[in-house]
Amino acid sequence: SHPDKILERSTWESSPTNLVEFINPIGPDGGWGNEAIEMALWHVNQEAAQMEVTQAIILGDAGPNTNHEVTYKRSDNPLLNTHPSYAIPTTFDAELEKVRQNGIRINSFYIKDSDAKNSFLQMATTTGGTCEALDVHSSAAADTLTGIVSINILNDIGRKIGGSMAQQLTDSYRAKYPF
């Protein structure tokens, strides 16, 4: 893929409609084996250096590049080495450790029936996030994604308020919007 397509990220949103509009046109492009998840984690760490970030969502259908693949893909696509976001090579393990140290939870969604499960589970377990299989062909996929993201946001709000608010907020949400 062209360097501008390696990392597709949404703006910070409060509108589910805007997120759906962001996700809908995204589709396969390229197909070079594992994905540049190290760059998604790198981006999370860049954001955390500028503002409070408590969680991030990563969706994908393949595991992260290995250290060897990072080196190989950079040698095969020199544009990566000159692109402002990718000039300094990094790895999945290094960026995941920074995310963990920054106290950011990764909520990962791997495409059902893909080979991504183990690495997406690793991101979630390492950071205290969630990991879910997402059946993109199911009509319930949007509701599942919305529900899990909403529950995580409500947990963050409830923790800031204190006491048992996190549980109260998530229980109220689940009662009104089961998924």
LINLINCOR-V935600 format. One record per backbone hydrogen bond with DSSP energy under -0.5 kcal/mol. CO is the residue of the C=O (numbers start at 0). NH is the residue of the N-H. If there is no record, write none. Layout:
BEGIN
[[CO:NH] [CO:NH]]
END
This chain:
BEGIN
[[1:4] [1:5] [2:5] [2:6] [5:7] [6:8] [13:15] [14:18] [15:19] [16:20] [17:21] [18:22] [19:23] [20:24] [22:25] [28:30] [34:36] [34:64] [35:38] [35:39] [36:40] [37:41] [38:42] [39:43] [40:44] [41:45] [42:46] [43:47] [44:48] [46:49] [46:50] [53:104] [55:106] [57:108] [59:110] [60:114] [62:34] [65:69] [66:70] [67:71] [68:72] [69:73] [70:74] [71:75] [72:76] [76:79] [77:80] [77:81] [78:81] [78:82] [82:85] [82:86] [86:88] [90:94] [91:95] [92:96] [93:97] [94:98] [95:99] [96:100] [97:101] [98:103] [99:102] [104:55] [104:106] [105:107] [106:57] [107:131] [108:59] [109:133] [110:113] [113:116] [115:119] [116:120] [117:121] [118:122] [119:123] [120:124] [121:125] [122:126] [123:127] [123:128] [129:107] [131:109] [132:134] [133:111] [133:135] [134:137] [137:140] [139:143] [140:144] [141:145] [142:146] [143:147] [144:148] [145:149] [146:150] [147:151] [148:152] [149:153] [150:154] [151:155] [152:156] [153:157] [154:158] [155:159] [156:160] [157:161] [161:164] [163:167] [164:168] [165:169] [166:170] [167:171] [168:172] [169:173] [170:174] [171:175] [172:176]]
END
